[in-house]
Amino acid sequence: MRSNTYYEILGVAPHVSSGQIQAAYRFTRSLYSGEATPTYGLLSAEERAQMLALVEEAYAALSNPNVRRDYDTHLAAQGVRTNPPLEPVQPSSSSDTVSARAAPTRPAVGLDRLQGEGPPETMRVPELVNGAVLRALRESRHLTIEQIAALSKVGSRFLKALEEDQHQTLPGRVFARGFLIEYARAIHVPEAEIVDRYLRHWTGK
């Protein structure tokens, strides 16, 4: 069995919908195709080609319902827990639709501050960056993990792994670079500094 599952390569959980698979593919591909300039400068051409090949392979498998079903069966046989994909559910009655429309929505405080008032002042990055520092920087922006996930399009479980220094649970160093770049963008800190200083203490794959 490969060291990273296709779900890990795309940065999603096994139960996500096909729409989320497609969104994750577009985002992950952009990290290694030259569309994400900071990532482009941090990786060699060979590393980008390897990552793109893995991303394309993962998407080819997970975007095909039959192949994905067979792949999930294979993972289950290997002891990897999977659940049926969560596809969008249509309201079953008009009352459901009315309730959904009536429910007010407002952005969280931190998200509103970052999106509604323009980018905040860039924070200074300490020389030592670990999970606790990431958490402190995030909290100084009054943002939750879920809000960072919404801003960065990186799964909250990967963001938590970064903040808890659980490097072995991340899909690999190259993917961690991409996650850190998006994390830094979301909280408006220098991306290269976050990546370099966090990865100095990398203990994962």
C-alpha positions as CSV (number, residue, x, y, z in Angstrom):
1,M,0.0,0.0,0.0
2,R,1.3,3.5,-0.8
3,S,2.5,5.7,2.1
4,N,-0.1,8.4,1.3
5,T,-3.7,7.6,0.3
6,Y,-5.3,9.5,-2.6
7,Y,-7.4,11.4,-0.1
8,E,-4.3,12.5,1.8
9,I,-2.7,13.7,-1.4
10,L,-5.7,15.9,-2.2
11,G,-6.0,16.9,1.5
12,V,-9.5,15.7,2.1
13,A,-11.3,13.2,4.3
14,P,-12.5,9.9,2.7
15,H,-16.2,10.8,3.2
16,V,-16.2,14.1,1.2
17,S,-18.5,14.7,-1.7
18,S,-17.5,14.6,-5.4
19,G,-17.7,18.4,-5.5
20,Q,-15.3,18.7,-2.6
21,I,-12.9,16.3,-4.4
22,Q,-13.0,18.5,-7.5
23,A,-12.4,21.7,-5.4
24,A,-9.5,20.0,-3.6
25,Y,-8.0,18.9,-6.8
26,R,-8.1,22.4,-8.3
27,F,-6.5,23.9,-5.2
28,T,-3.8,21.2,-4.8
29,R,-2.9,21.3,-8.5
30,S,-2.5,25.1,-8.3
31,L,0.1,24.6,-5.6
32,Y,2.4,22.7,-7.9
33,S,1.6,24.0,-11.4
34,G,3.2,27.4,-11.0
35,E,-0.1,29.2,-10.3
36,A,0.9,29.5,-6.6
37,T,4.1,31.7,-6.9
38,P,5.5,31.1,-3.4
39,T,5.2,27.4,-3.7
40,Y,6.7,27.5,-7.2
41,G,9.8,29.1,-5.8
42,L,10.2,26.7,-2.9
43,L,10.1,23.5,-4.9
44,S,12.4,22.2,-7.6
45,A,11.1,21.4,-11.1
46,E,11.4,17.7,-10.3
47,E,9.5,18.0,-7.0
48,R,6.7,19.9,-8.7
49,A,6.5,17.4,-11.5
50,Q,6.3,14.5,-8.9
51,M,3.6,16.2,-6.9
52,L,1.6,17.1,-10.0
53,A,1.7,13.5,-11.1
54,L,0.5,12.3,-7.7
55,V,-2.3,14.9,-7.7
56,E,-3.4,13.9,-11.2
57,E,-3.3,10.2,-10.3
58,A,-5.4,10.8,-7.1
59,Y,-8.0,12.9,-8.9
60,A,-8.3,10.4,-11.7
61,A,-9.2,7.7,-9.2
62,L,-11.4,9.7,-6.9
63,S,-13.4,11.5,-9.6
64,N,-14.6,8.3,-11.1
65,P,-17.4,6.9,-8.8
66,N,-16.7,3.2,-9.8
67,V,-12.9,3.5,-9.3
68,R,-13.4,5.4,-6.1
69,R,-15.7,2.7,-4.7
70,D,-13.1,0.0,-5.5
71,Y,-10.4,2.1,-4.0
72,D,-12.4,2.6,-0.8
73,T,-12.9,-1.2,-0.6
74,H,-9.1,-1.6,-1.0
75,L,-8.5,0.9,1.8
76,A,-11.0,-0.8,4.1
77,A,-9.2,-4.2,3.5
78,Q,-6.0,-2.5,4.6
79,G,-7.6,-1.3,7.8
80,V,-8.2,2.3,6.7
81,R,-11.6,3.5,7.8
82,T,-13.8,5.0,5.1
83,N,-17.4,6.2,5.0
84,P,-19.8,6.7,2.1
85,P,-19.3,10.1,0.3
86,L,-21.4,12.9,1.6
87,E,-23.3,14.2,-1.4
88,P,-25.5,17.3,-1.3
89,V,-29.0,16.6,0.1
90,Q,-31.9,18.4,-1.5
91,P,-34.6,19.8,0.9
92,S,-37.4,17.3,1.2
93,S,-40.2,19.8,1.5
94,S,-41.0,23.5,1.0
95,S,-40.8,24.1,4.8
96,D,-37.2,22.9,4.8
97,T,-36.4,25.4,2.1
98,V,-38.1,28.2,4.0
99,S,-36.2,27.3,7.1
100,A,-33.0,27.3,5.3
101,R,-33.7,30.7,3.7
102,A,-34.8,32.2,7.0
103,A,-31.7,31.2,8.9
104,P,-29.5,34.3,9.1
105,T,-25.9,33.9,8.3
106,R,-23.0,36.2,9.3
107,P,-19.3,35.7,9.0
108,A,-17.4,35.0,12.1
109,V,-15.7,38.0,13.7
110,G,-12.2,37.1,12.5
111,L,-13.3,36.3,9.0
112,D,-15.3,39.5,8.7
113,R,-12.3,41.5,9.9
114,L,-10.0,40.0,7.3
115,Q,-12.4,40.1,4.4
116,G,-14.5,43.3,5.2
117,E,-11.8,45.8,6.2
118,G,-9.0,44.9,3.9
119,P,-5.8,43.0,4.8
120,P,-4.5,43.6,8.3
121,E,-1.0,44.7,9.1
122,T,1.5,41.9,8.5
123,M,2.8,40.4,11.7
124,R,6.4,39.7,12.5
125,V,7.4,36.0,12.4
126,P,9.5,34.8,15.3
127,E,12.8,33.0,14.6
128,L,11.4,29.8,16.1
129,V,8.2,28.7,14.5
130,N,6.4,25.5,15.7
131,G,2.8,24.5,16.2
132,A,2.4,26.6,19.3
133,V,3.6,29.7,17.5
134,L,1.3,29.1,14.6
135,R,-1.6,28.8,17.0
136,A,-0.6,32.1,18.8
137,L,-0.4,33.9,15.4
138,R,-3.8,32.6,14.4
139,E,-5.4,33.5,17.7
140,S,-3.9,37.0,17.5
141,R,-6.0,37.4,14.4
142,H,-9.1,36.1,16.4
143,L,-9.5,33.3,13.9
144,T,-10.6,29.7,14.6
145,I,-9.2,26.6,12.8
146,E,-12.4,26.4,10.9
147,Q,-12.1,30.0,9.7
148,I,-8.5,29.4,8.6
149,A,-9.7,26.3,6.7
150,A,-12.4,28.4,4.9
151,L,-9.8,31.0,4.0
152,S,-7.0,28.7,3.0
153,K,-9.0,25.7,1.5
154,V,-6.8,23.4,3.6
155,G,-8.6,20.7,5.6
156,S,-9.0,21.6,9.3
157,R,-7.4,18.2,10.3
158,F,-4.2,19.2,8.5
159,L,-4.2,22.6,10.1
160,K,-4.6,21.0,13.5
161,A,-1.7,18.6,12.8
162,L,0.5,21.6,11.9
163,E,-0.5,23.4,15.2
164,E,0.1,20.3,17.2
165,D,3.4,19.4,15.5
166,Q,2.0,16.0,14.5
167,H,4.2,15.8,11.4
168,Q,3.7,12.1,10.9
169,T,0.0,12.5,10.3
170,L,0.6,14.9,7.4
171,P,0.9,13.6,3.9
172,G,4.5,14.7,3.5
173,R,7.0,17.6,3.7
174,V,6.2,18.9,0.3
175,F,2.5,19.0,1.0
176,A,3.2,20.6,4.4
177,R,5.0,23.4,2.5
178,G,1.8,24.1,0.6
179,F,-0.4,24.0,3.7
180,L,2.0,26.4,5.5
181,I,1.9,28.8,2.6
182,E,-1.9,28.9,2.6
183,Y,-1.9,29.2,6.4
184,A,0.4,32.2,6.3
185,R,-1.6,33.9,3.6
186,A,-4.8,33.4,5.7
187,I,-3.3,35.1,8.7
188,H,-1.2,37.6,6.7
189,V,2.3,36.8,7.8
190,P,5.3,36.4,5.4
191,E,4.9,33.0,3.7
192,A,8.6,32.2,3.1
193,E,9.5,32.9,6.8
194,I,6.7,30.6,8.1
195,V,7.7,27.8,5.8
196,D,11.4,28.0,6.3
197,R,11.3,28.3,10.1
198,Y,8.6,25.7,10.7
199,L,10.3,23.1,8.5
200,R,13.6,23.5,10.2
201,H,12.2,21.2,12.9
202,W,10.3,18.9,10.6
203,T,10.2,15.3,11.8
204,G,7.7,13.7,9.4
205,K,8.1,12.0,6.0
